[in-house]
Amino acid sequence: MKKTILGAAVAALALSLVAPVASARDEGIMKYALNKPSTAWNVYGPGQTNGYVKDKAVAGGGGVRVVVATPDPAAAWRVSGGQAVNGKITKGDVITVAFWAKAEAVEGGPAAATVASVRVQQSSEPWGGIVEGGSVKVDGAEWKIYSVSGRATMDADKGGAGVALHLGSTKQTIVLGPLFVLDFGPKYDESQLK
């Protein structure tokens, strides 16, 4: 599955959030889902404010606006948005985290934001990284799907993992929409996702 095909599949999933009946294609990709797509972001950390905003332009009807007023580039993880992963993860599985997002202009600058790191991690101490993604540039005031994929480095029991988006690297306003976590299993060719 090429990245564009993955994006189309995730977009179809997002439409299923508001459509009463999912198509066969939607149901096909849902067999890989480790979570129910959601905008239930838990945002925490110093120097930020957040709140739910309605927006009919994105599947699900809204998202969580996060305003980072006091960034800490050396510890971007201190301001994070997170959601639980409900399914089980097995070491070696190819995992994709995909999320809708958009940026808002800050102090007359461009509508841009940075997610310093996208992680699937243990949901309790020691918070070990299961999939470590790099930084994601959220570019523009229009909703887009962003994704990060990687191979799981450890197991996680059902409910034993979560997704964390590290948001505290720069002064910014980002709106987070629905999150999808997909597990393609151990034999999937992850180069197809690039």
Short mmCIF file of the C-alpha atoms (twelve columns), coordinates in Angstrom:
data_MODEL
# 
_entry.id   MODEL 
# 
loop_
_atom_site.group_PDB 
_atom_site.id 
_atom_site.type_symbol 
_atom_site.label_atom_id 
_atom_site.label_alt_id 
_atom_site.label_comp_id 
_atom_site.label_asym_id 
_atom_site.label_seq_id 
_atom_site.Cartn_x 
_atom_site.Cartn_y 
_atom_site.Cartn_z 
_atom_site.pdbx_PDB_model_num 
ATOM 1   C CA . MET A 1   0.000   0.000  0.000  1 
ATOM 2   C CA . LYS A 2   1.644   3.240  -1.105 1 
ATOM 3   C CA . LYS A 3   1.458   6.321  1.099  1 
ATOM 4   C CA . THR A 4   -1.170  7.874  -1.188 1 
ATOM 5   C CA . ILE A 5   -3.271  4.731  -0.961 1 
ATOM 6   C CA . LEU A 6   -2.849  4.762  2.827  1 
ATOM 7   C CA . GLY A 7   -3.927  8.403  2.886  1 
ATOM 8   C CA . ALA A 8   -7.008  7.600  0.798  1 
ATOM 9   C CA . ALA A 9   -7.845  4.666  3.067  1 
ATOM 10  C CA . VAL A 10  -7.488  6.814  6.181  1 
ATOM 11  C CA . ALA A 11  -9.599  9.532  4.549  1 
ATOM 12  C CA . ALA A 12  -12.266 6.910  3.878  1 
ATOM 13  C CA . LEU A 13  -12.028 5.866  7.527  1 
ATOM 14  C CA . ALA A 14  -12.507 9.456  8.579  1 
ATOM 15  C CA . LEU A 15  -15.617 9.744  6.458  1 
ATOM 16  C CA . SER A 16  -16.989 6.699  8.243  1 
ATOM 17  C CA . LEU A 17  -16.993 8.793  11.439 1 
ATOM 18  C CA . VAL A 18  -19.881 10.810 10.044 1 
ATOM 19  C CA . ALA A 19  -21.403 8.416  7.494  1 
ATOM 20  C CA . PRO A 20  -24.107 6.093  8.820  1 
ATOM 21  C CA . VAL A 21  -22.913 3.074  6.824  1 
ATOM 22  C CA . ALA A 22  -19.276 2.311  6.031  1 
ATOM 23  C CA . SER A 23  -18.389 0.983  2.604  1 
ATOM 24  C CA . ALA A 24  -16.671 -2.364 2.083  1 
ATOM 25  C CA . ARG A 25  -13.367 -0.554 1.516  1 
ATOM 26  C CA . ASP A 26  -13.710 1.253  4.866  1 
ATOM 27  C CA . GLU A 27  -14.433 -2.002 6.647  1 
ATOM 28  C CA . GLY A 28  -11.345 -3.545 4.998  1 
ATOM 29  C CA . ILE A 29  -8.926  -1.006 6.460  1 
ATOM 30  C CA . MET A 30  -10.738 -1.064 9.815  1 
ATOM 31  C CA . LYS A 31  -9.536  -4.617 10.380 1 
ATOM 32  C CA . TYR A 32  -6.095  -3.053 11.023 1 
ATOM 33  C CA . ALA A 33  -7.360  -0.413 13.477 1 
ATOM 34  C CA . LEU A 34  -6.116  -0.542 17.073 1 
ATOM 35  C CA . ASN A 35  -8.379  2.299  18.173 1 
ATOM 36  C CA . LYS A 36  -11.736 3.783  17.382 1 
ATOM 37  C CA . PRO A 37  -10.966 7.008  15.481 1 
ATOM 38  C CA . SER A 38  -11.425 9.855  17.940 1 
ATOM 39  C CA . THR A 39  -10.825 13.513 18.707 1 
ATOM 40  C CA . ALA A 40  -10.668 12.777 22.458 1 
ATOM 41  C CA . TRP A 41  -7.197  14.253 22.879 1 
ATOM 42  C CA . ASN A 42  -5.786  14.540 26.390 1 
ATOM 43  C CA . VAL A 43  -3.566  17.626 26.188 1 
ATOM 44  C CA . TYR A 44  -1.288  18.473 29.102 1 
ATOM 45  C CA . GLY A 45  1.743   20.472 30.062 1 
ATOM 46  C CA . PRO A 46  2.826   23.933 31.172 1 
ATOM 47  C CA . GLY A 47  2.577   26.995 28.959 1 
ATOM 48  C CA . GLN A 48  -0.369  25.802 26.865 1 
ATOM 49  C CA . THR A 49  -4.130  26.140 26.717 1 
ATOM 50  C CA . ASN A 50  -6.517  23.874 24.851 1 
ATOM 51  C CA . GLY A 51  -10.168 23.370 24.100 1 
ATOM 52  C CA . TYR A 52  -12.525 21.601 21.751 1 
ATOM 53  C CA . VAL A 53  -13.626 23.480 18.621 1 
ATOM 54  C CA . LYS A 54  -16.414 22.548 16.245 1 
ATOM 55  C CA . ASP A 55  -15.444 22.446 12.576 1 
ATOM 56  C CA . LYS A 56  -17.601 20.831 9.895  1 
ATOM 57  C CA . ALA A 57  -14.637 20.867 7.491  1 
ATOM 58  C CA . VAL A 58  -13.158 17.760 9.151  1 
ATOM 59  C CA . ALA A 59  -14.672 14.319 9.588  1 
ATOM 60  C CA . GLY A 60  -16.060 13.967 13.077 1 
ATOM 61  C CA . GLY A 61  -17.035 17.638 13.205 1 
ATOM 62  C CA . GLY A 62  -14.190 19.186 15.166 1 
ATOM 63  C CA . GLY A 63  -10.917 18.922 16.990 1 
ATOM 64  C CA . VAL A 64  -8.850  20.199 19.885 1 
ATOM 65  C CA . ARG A 65  -7.095  23.551 19.494 1 
ATOM 66  C CA . VAL A 66  -3.777  23.692 21.358 1 
ATOM 67  C CA . VAL A 67  -2.115  27.078 21.881 1 
ATOM 68  C CA . VAL A 68  1.515   26.784 22.976 1 
ATOM 69  C CA . ALA A 69  2.407   30.181 24.452 1 
ATOM 70  C CA . THR A 70  5.593   29.193 26.280 1 
ATOM 71  C CA . PRO A 71  7.606   26.662 24.275 1 
ATOM 72  C CA . ASP A 72  10.500  24.584 25.573 1 
ATOM 73  C CA . PRO A 73  12.488  23.372 22.533 1 
ATOM 74  C CA . ALA A 74  14.789  21.238 24.710 1 
ATOM 75  C CA . ALA A 75  11.827  19.369 26.226 1 
ATOM 76  C CA . ALA A 76  9.054   19.479 23.599 1 
ATOM 77  C CA . TRP A 77  7.449   16.446 25.275 1 
ATOM 78  C CA . ARG A 78  6.362   18.572 28.243 1 
ATOM 79  C CA . VAL A 79  3.411   19.763 26.135 1 
ATOM 80  C CA . SER A 80  1.777   16.758 24.534 1 
ATOM 81  C CA . GLY A 81  -1.476  15.526 23.110 1 
ATOM 82  C CA . GLY A 82  -2.262  11.893 23.747 1 
ATOM 83  C CA . GLN A 83  -4.814  9.163  23.204 1 
ATOM 84  C CA . ALA A 84  -5.002  5.545  24.322 1 
ATOM 85  C CA . VAL A 85  -4.380  2.642  21.966 1 
ATOM 86  C CA . ASN A 86  -6.950  -0.012 22.767 1 
ATOM 87  C CA . GLY A 87  -5.521  -2.941 20.804 1 
ATOM 88  C CA . LYS A 88  -2.594  -5.256 21.465 1 
ATOM 89  C CA . ILE A 89  0.761   -4.556 19.779 1 
ATOM 90  C CA . THR A 90  3.293   -7.267 19.051 1 
ATOM 91  C CA . LYS A 91  7.010   -6.562 18.654 1 
ATOM 92  C CA . GLY A 92  7.844   -6.452 14.937 1 
ATOM 93  C CA . ASP A 93  4.409   -5.272 13.749 1 
ATOM 94  C CA . VAL A 94  4.300   -2.334 11.331 1 
ATOM 95  C CA . ILE A 95  2.295   0.429  13.023 1 
ATOM 96  C CA . THR A 96  0.943   3.585  11.373 1 
ATOM 97  C CA . VAL A 97  -0.250  6.607  13.328 1 
ATOM 98  C CA . ALA A 98  -2.370  8.943  11.196 1 
ATOM 99  C CA . PHE A 99  -4.081  12.105 12.365 1 
ATOM 100 C CA . TRP A 100 -5.945  15.060 10.929 1 
ATOM 101 C CA . ALA A 101 -4.429  18.435 11.812 1 
ATOM 102 C CA . LYS A 102 -4.248  22.054 10.765 1 
ATOM 103 C CA . ALA A 103 -2.358  25.107 11.974 1 
ATOM 104 C CA . GLU A 104 -3.376  28.656 12.786 1 
ATOM 105 C CA . ALA A 105 -1.245  31.753 12.322 1 
ATOM 106 C CA . VAL A 106 0.550   33.116 15.378 1 
ATOM 107 C CA . GLU A 107 1.433   36.809 15.639 1 
ATOM 108 C CA . GLY A 108 0.956   37.450 11.927 1 
ATOM 109 C CA . GLY A 109 3.164   34.559 10.834 1 
ATOM 110 C CA . PRO A 110 2.178   31.722 8.516  1 
ATOM 111 C CA . ALA A 111 -0.303  29.019 9.515  1 
ATOM 112 C CA . ALA A 112 2.291   26.422 10.470 1 
ATOM 113 C CA . ALA A 113 3.008   24.155 13.420 1 
ATOM 114 C CA . THR A 114 5.480   21.449 14.401 1 
ATOM 115 C CA . VAL A 115 4.804   18.131 16.068 1 
ATOM 116 C CA . ALA A 116 8.323   17.536 17.389 1 
ATOM 117 C CA . SER A 117 7.793   13.788 17.747 1 
ATOM 118 C CA . VAL A 118 5.047   11.233 17.149 1 
ATOM 119 C CA . ARG A 119 5.295   8.231  19.467 1 
ATOM 120 C CA . VAL A 120 3.439   5.075  20.272 1 
ATOM 121 C CA . GLN A 121 4.595   4.384  23.804 1 
ATOM 122 C CA . GLN A 122 3.847   2.384  26.909 1 
ATOM 123 C CA . SER A 123 0.902   3.892  28.767 1 
ATOM 124 C CA . SER A 124 2.700   3.787  32.123 1 
ATOM 125 C CA . GLU A 125 6.240   4.152  33.451 1 
ATOM 126 C CA . PRO A 126 8.840   3.822  32.061 1 
ATOM 127 C CA . TRP A 127 6.923   5.178  29.015 1 
ATOM 128 C CA . GLY A 128 9.088   3.124  26.641 1 
ATOM 129 C CA . GLY A 129 8.882   3.964  22.948 1 
ATOM 130 C CA . ILE A 130 7.165   1.274  20.885 1 
ATOM 131 C CA . VAL A 131 7.271   3.238  17.613 1 
ATOM 132 C CA . GLU A 132 9.377   6.394  17.427 1 
ATOM 133 C CA . GLY A 133 8.397   8.792  14.676 1 
ATOM 134 C CA . GLY A 134 10.165  11.915 13.640 1 
ATOM 135 C CA . SER A 135 8.917   15.457 13.514 1 
ATOM 136 C CA . VAL A 136 5.876   16.405 11.423 1 
ATOM 137 C CA . LYS A 137 5.400   19.853 9.886  1 
ATOM 138 C CA . VAL A 138 1.741   20.856 9.878  1 
ATOM 139 C CA . ASP A 139 1.536   23.282 7.003  1 
ATOM 140 C CA . GLY A 140 -1.478  25.468 6.404  1 
ATOM 141 C CA . ALA A 141 -4.890  26.330 7.762  1 
ATOM 142 C CA . GLU A 142 -6.657  23.528 5.871  1 
ATOM 143 C CA . TRP A 143 -7.191  20.079 7.363  1 
ATOM 144 C CA . LYS A 144 -4.734  17.437 6.140  1 
ATOM 145 C CA . ILE A 145 -3.864  13.913 7.187  1 
ATOM 146 C CA . TYR A 146 -0.359  13.379 8.557  1 
ATOM 147 C CA . SER A 147 1.116   9.955  9.224  1 
ATOM 148 C CA . VAL A 148 4.146   8.269  10.740 1 
ATOM 149 C CA . SER A 149 4.936   4.564  10.445 1 
ATOM 150 C CA . GLY A 150 7.442   2.251  12.042 1 
ATOM 151 C CA . ARG A 151 8.075   -1.230 13.325 1 
ATOM 152 C CA . ALA A 152 7.145   -1.946 16.955 1 
ATOM 153 C CA . THR A 153 10.233  -2.443 19.128 1 
ATOM 154 C CA . MET A 154 8.334   -4.119 21.982 1 
ATOM 155 C CA . ASP A 155 5.022   -5.737 22.862 1 
ATOM 156 C CA . ALA A 156 2.109   -3.915 24.487 1 
ATOM 157 C CA . ASP A 157 -0.868  -5.663 26.017 1 
ATOM 158 C CA . LYS A 158 -4.359  -4.583 25.022 1 
ATOM 159 C CA . GLY A 159 -4.743  -1.085 26.447 1 
ATOM 160 C CA . GLY A 160 -1.064  -0.932 27.411 1 
ATOM 161 C CA . ALA A 161 -0.027  1.704  24.859 1 
ATOM 162 C CA . GLY A 162 -0.864  5.228  23.857 1 
ATOM 163 C CA . VAL A 163 -0.030  7.786  21.186 1 
ATOM 164 C CA . ALA A 164 1.818   10.951 22.208 1 
ATOM 165 C CA . LEU A 165 2.306   13.988 19.967 1 
ATOM 166 C CA . HIS A 166 4.994   16.297 21.398 1 
ATOM 167 C CA . LEU A 167 3.846   19.860 20.778 1 
ATOM 168 C CA . GLY A 168 5.992   22.112 22.972 1 
ATOM 169 C CA . SER A 169 8.935   22.878 20.701 1 
ATOM 170 C CA . THR A 170 7.745   26.242 19.404 1 
ATOM 171 C CA . LYS A 171 5.168   28.988 19.978 1 
ATOM 172 C CA . GLN A 172 2.259   27.758 17.875 1 
ATOM 173 C CA . THR A 173 -1.422  26.992 17.500 1 
ATOM 174 C CA . ILE A 174 -2.359  23.557 16.195 1 
ATOM 175 C CA . VAL A 175 -5.764  21.920 15.901 1 
ATOM 176 C CA . LEU A 176 -5.789  18.127 16.263 1 
ATOM 177 C CA . GLY A 177 -8.574  16.162 14.597 1 
ATOM 178 C CA . PRO A 178 -9.335  12.425 14.507 1 
ATOM 179 C CA . LEU A 179 -6.534  9.959  15.307 1 
ATOM 180 C CA . PHE A 180 -6.119  6.530  13.696 1 
ATOM 181 C CA . VAL A 181 -3.694  3.804  14.801 1 
ATOM 182 C CA . LEU A 182 -3.277  0.906  12.368 1 
ATOM 183 C CA . ASP A 183 -1.365  -2.373 12.854 1 
ATOM 184 C CA . PHE A 184 -0.388  -4.045 9.574  1 
ATOM 185 C CA . GLY A 185 1.329   -7.015 11.227 1 
ATOM 186 C CA . PRO A 186 4.943   -8.250 11.058 1 
ATOM 187 C CA . LYS A 187 5.147   -9.169 7.363  1 
ATOM 188 C CA . TYR A 188 4.108   -5.837 5.903  1 
ATOM 189 C CA . ASP A 189 6.769   -4.111 3.753  1 
ATOM 190 C CA . GLU A 190 7.100   -0.757 5.539  1 
ATOM 191 C CA . SER A 191 8.936   0.741  2.543  1 
ATOM 192 C CA . GLN A 192 5.506   0.816  0.869  1 
ATOM 193 C CA . LEU A 193 4.458   3.500  3.371  1 
ATOM 194 C CA . LYS A 194 7.194   5.975  2.381  1 
# 
